[in-house]
Amino acid sequence: MPVVENDLLPTIGNAGDVVLADLSYAMYGTPRDIMVAASEHVKFMEDRTAYRVTTSFAFMPWIDAPITLENGWTVSPFVGLQ
């Protein structure tokens, strides 16, 4: 399983600092901001311009409650550890 780090979770040692997630239950929306930057200085000796394009996407689960299985177990694709 991949490990994804971000700076939006609580600091280490607090509840929710580690989240187990099945990202197949997540929706990715359209880009919020697209930023483009150019620099002639990075590749100046090669007579080239370097471009950088960055963006961020909206992310949210497509289910809003835990799932109850036929055997009565309640499961969720997103679990925050205590």
Beta strands, then each sheet from edge to edge (+ up, - down):
strand 1: 19-21
strand 2: 26-39
strand 3: 50-61
strand 4: 67-68
strand 5: 74-75
strand 6: 78-80
sheet 1: 1+ 6-
sheet 2: 2+ 3-
sheet 3: 4+ 5-
end
